[in-house]
């Protein structure tokens, strides 16, 4: 089944078209960045970068704000992410595609697993990008990608498994980072003790 048949695929907001100029009334919103996508999809050590933008009030469209369980895809990283609590309410820019799914047909976590992990998608992306100088997916390319859609029950099981696996990976990374800090401090403290004894 083509992605276009199971959800609406749109481009994120082009900031230059909606950013406020001097004297215009605006709303301020945090921006969802490529760094956040990378950090959430496996590069857990990437430093957090906070960005925000002032948007002209009359040009503001709430459909560009991230919502829980919304799926976003990085057009240059080819990674899909289901938006969680920590990224809710952020502006999705033109570096991303937003997919609004029919929840009765597709589970967002299943889709995220399929897009990120399945060899069928990897093969389709390779074919779609052949001969392309700019290594970015177009919205049209995304709409045309084929995805296998089993029963919703099976999707939910696969999606849950994928969510738990990614969560475990992230927690293990955080544990390892904390252990490294702990042992580093332990060694520094030991050196201080030894220097006091001399």
C-alpha positions in Angstrom: 0.0 0.0 0.0 1.3 3.5 -0.9 1.9 5.9 2.0 -0.4 8.3 0.3 -3.2 5.9 0.7 -2.9 5.5 4.5 -2.1 9.1 5.5 -1.8 12.7 4.4 1.8 13.7 3.7 2.6 17.4 4.0 5.8 19.5 4.1 6.8 21.3 7.3 6.6 25.1 7.5 8.9 27.3 5.5 10.2 29.7 8.2 11.1 32.5 5.9 7.4 32.8 4.8 5.9 33.0 8.3 8.7 34.6 10.5 7.7 38.0 11.8 9.4 41.2 10.9 9.8 44.3 13.0 6.5 45.7 14.3 4.4 42.7 13.4 2.4 40.8 16.1 3.8 37.3 16.6 3.7 34.0 18.6 6.9 32.5 19.7 7.4 28.7 19.3 10.2 26.2 19.9 11.5 24.6 16.8 11.9 20.8 16.3 15.4 20.4 14.9 17.4 17.7 13.0 19.5 17.2 16.1 16.4 16.3 18.1 15.4 13.8 15.4 18.9 12.3 15.4 19.0 12.1 19.2 15.6 10.4 19.4 16.3 7.9 16.7 19.6 6.5 18.0 22.4 9.1 18.2 21.6 9.6 21.9 24.8 11.5 22.6 24.0 14.5 20.4 24.0 17.8 22.3 20.6 19.4 22.7 20.1 22.7 20.8 17.2 24.9 21.7 15.8 27.1 18.9 12.7 29.2 18.7 11.0 31.4 16.1 8.6 34.3 16.1 5.7 33.6 13.8 3.3 36.3 12.4 0.0 35.9 14.1 -2.2 36.0 10.9 0.1 33.5 9.1 0.1 31.0 11.9 -1.1 27.5 11.1 -1.4 25.1 14.0 -1.1 22.0 11.7 2.6 22.7 11.7 2.9 22.2 15.5 3.9 18.7 16.7 1.4 16.6 18.5 1.7 13.4 20.4 1.7 10.3 18.1 2.3 12.5 15.0 4.9 11.1 12.7 7.6 13.3 11.3 10.3 12.2 8.7 13.6 13.9 8.2 13.9 14.6 4.5 17.7 14.4 4.6 18.2 11.8 7.3 15.5 9.5 6.1 14.4 8.8 9.7 10.9 8.6 11.0 9.9 9.5 14.6 6.7 9.4 16.5 6.4 12.6 18.5 6.3 12.1 22.3 5.7 14.4 25.3 9.2 16.0 25.2 8.7 17.3 21.6 5.0 18.2 21.8 4.1 21.8 20.6 7.2 22.4 18.6 7.2 23.9 15.1 7.9 21.4 12.4 9.9 23.1 9.6 10.5 22.3 5.9 13.4 20.0 6.8 10.6 17.5 7.7 7.5 15.8 6.3 4.5 15.4 8.5 2.3 12.4 8.1 -1.2 12.4 9.5 -2.4 8.8 9.6 -5.9 7.3 9.7 -5.5 5.7 13.1 -7.9 2.9 12.1 -5.5 1.8 9.4 -2.0 2.3 10.7 -0.2 2.4 14.0 2.3 5.2 14.1 5.0 3.2 15.9 4.6 0.3 13.4 5.1 2.8 10.6 8.1 4.3 12.3 9.7 0.8 12.7 8.9 -0.1 9.1 10.3 3.2 7.7 13.4 3.1 9.8 14.2 -0.6 9.8 12.6 -2.6 6.9 14.8 -3.5 4.0 11.9 -2.9 1.6 11.9 0.8 2.4 15.7 1.0 2.3 15.6 -0.5 -1.2 12.9 1.9 -2.4 14.8 4.9 -1.0 18.0 3.8 -2.8 16.1 3.6 -6.1 14.2 6.9 -5.5 17.5 8.7 -4.8 19.5 7.3 -7.8 20.9 10.1 -9.9 19.8 12.7 -7.5 22.4 15.4 -6.7 20.5 16.7 -3.7 20.2 13.8 -1.2 16.8 14.9 0.1 13.5 13.1 -0.1 10.7 15.0 -1.8 7.1 14.8 -0.6 6.1 13.1 -3.8 8.8 10.4 -3.3 7.4 9.8 0.2 3.8 9.5 -1.0 4.8 6.9 -3.5 6.7 4.6 -1.1 5.1 1.2 -0.6 4.5 -0.2 2.9 3.2 -3.6 4.0 0.1 -3.1 6.2 -0.9 -6.1 8.3 -3.8 -6.2 10.7 -3.9 -3.3 13.2 -3.5 -5.8 16.1 -0.3 -7.1 14.5 0.9 -3.5 13.8 0.3 -2.5 17.5 2.4 -5.5 18.7 5.3 -4.7 16.4 5.0 -1.0 17.2 5.0 -1.6 20.9 8.1 -3.9 20.6 9.9 -1.2 18.6 9.0 1.5 21.1 10.2 -0.6 24.0 13.4 -1.5 22.2 14.3 2.1 21.4 13.4 3.2 25.0 15.7 0.4 26.4 18.6 1.6 24.1 18.2 5.1 25.3 18.1 4.1 29.0 21.2 1.9 28.5 23.0 4.8 26.9 22.1 7.1 29.7 23.2 4.5 32.3 26.5 4.1 30.5 27.0 7.9 30.4 26.2 8.2 34.2 28.6 5.3 35.0 31.4 7.0 33.0 30.8 10.3 34.9 30.7 8.4 38.2 34.0 6.5 37.6 35.7 9.7 36.3 34.7 11.5 39.5 35.8 8.6 41.6 39.3 8.6 40.1 39.6 12.4 40.5 38.5 12.1 44.1 41.0 9.3 44.7 43.8 11.5 43.3 42.8 14.3 45.6 42.9 12.0 48.6 46.4 10.7 47.6 47.7 14.3 47.1 46.5 15.2 50.6 48.3 12.2 52.1 51.7 13.3 50.6 
